[in-house]
Amino acid sequence: MLFGDKDNNLADARMEQVFEAIKEHDKNAVRAIFSQKAITEADNFDAGVDFLLSFVTGEVVSWSRDESPVVSDVVENSRKTKQLLTWYTLETEEHKYLVFLVDYPIDTVNPENEGLYSLRIIREEDEENLVGTMEEWIIPGIYVLDDFQLKALQ
C-alpha cells in the first residue's frame, strides 16, 4: 500500500458515512459524523443539517472522489493531528453536487476535534460561483451554496 492510499481510504470512509446519512435522510447520522468541536463552534448546526438534507434532492445514487486529499500531519511529542481536505462529486437522480470535506480522522492532541469539521456543498452547475480558497473554507459546520446565496454574490 502506498503512503497516499491510507489517506485516500480515510477520506473515502468519511465520504461513505456522509453519503449514507444523506441517502437515508438521517439527521442523527449526519450529526454523528461531525466532531464535537464543529458542532459546538458552528452557527446553528442543526439548522445546517436540515438545510443540507433539503438541498440534496432526488434519490442519492453514487459518489466519487475528484482527487486525492490535501493532507496535513502534525506530530507533537507522541500525539498526532491529521487533517484531510477532499473534493467529491455526489450524484442523485436529479443533480450532481460538489462536496468539500474538512476532516480530522485522527486528533490525539485535541480529541474533541476528531471527526468531520466542515462540509461545503454546491450544485455542479453552479461551480463557477465558488469563491475563496480551501483555507478560507475551513469553518465549522455545514455550508450550502444555494440559489439565494448565489444571487447575493452576483
N, C-alpha and C positions, 0 to 999 in steps of 0.2 A: 504494500500500500504506500503510495506517495504521501509526503507530508500534507499536501493540499487536499488529499482525499478525505482525511479526517475532518477538516474544516467544512468541506462540501457536505459531508454526511451530517454533521452537526446542524448546519444551516438548513438542509433539506428536512431533517427531522422536525425542526421548529415549523417550517412551512407546512409540513404534513399536518401538524396539530392545528395550525391556522385554517388550512383547507377543510379539515373535518369539522371544526367548530362552525365555520361559515356554512358549510354544506348542510349541517344538521340544525342550523339556525339556533345554536346553543349559547346563550349569554353566559352561563356559568363556565362553560368550556373556554370561551374567549377570555374571561376574567382569569381563569386558572393558568393560562399561558403567560400572562404578564407578571413581571416582578412586583414585589410588594412596593418597592421604591417608585416604580412607574405609576402604579395605582394611586399611591399617596400624593405624588407630585403633579399628576395630570389635572387639568381643569375639567371637572365634571366627567370623570372616567366612564361612569355608567351610561351617560348620555352619548358618549363616543361609541360605546358598544352598540347601543340601539341604532345609532345613525349608520354605523358600518353594516349591520345586518339588514337595514332597509335599503342601503345604497346598492348592494350587490343583488342584482335582480336576475331571475331565471335560475334554472337548476344548475348547480355547480358541477362542471364536467371534469376539469383537469387543471393542473398547474405545471409549470416548468421553470427551472432556474435560468435566468438570462445570462449570467456569467458567474464565475467563482466569487466568493465573498471577499471583501476587503477585510483583512484580519489584523487585529492589534492584540498582541500578547504582552502583558506586563507581569513581571515576577518581582515580588517584594519579599525578601527572605525566602521562605518556602511557600508563600501564598501567591496565588495567581489570579489574574483577571484576563478573560478572553472576550473581546468584542468582535462581532461579525456584522458587517454592513452588506446586505444582499438584496438584489433585484430579482423579482419573479414576475411571471405572467400567470394570472388566474383567469380561467375561461369558464363562462357559463353559456347556456344556450342562447342568451341574448347579447352578451358583451364580452370583450376582453378587457381585463384590468391590469394595470401595472401596480405591483406591490413592492414597497421598500420596507425592509425589516432591519431594525437595530436590535441585536440580541446579545445577551451576556450569558452564554451557556455555562460558563464557569466563572465564579467570582468568590473566591475564598477570602479575599480582602474585605469585601462588603457583601456578605451573603444576602442581604435584603435586595440587592441589585441583580441577583441571578434570575434570569428569565428574559422574556421579551420586554424591551424598554419602549420601543416606538414602532408603530405601524402606520405607513402612509399609503394611500390608495387613490388611484385616478383611473378613469376610463382611458383605454389605449388611444382612442381618437382625440383625446384632449392633451396628449403628451407634450405638445409644443408649448403648452401653458405652464409647464413646470418651471419654477423659478427657485433660485438659491442653490446652495451646494449641499452635498451629503452631510457635511459637518454641521450646517445650519439646520438640518432636518432632524438632528439628534435631540428631540424633545420628547418628554414622557407622554405616553398615551397613544391615542388613535387620531389620525388626521385624515379626513376625507376631502379631497378636492372635487367638489361637485359643481353643477351649473351655476349656482348662486355665487360661489366663490370665484368662478372663472369670470363672470360678468363684472365683479368688483375689481378684478385685476385689469380689465380692459379699459 
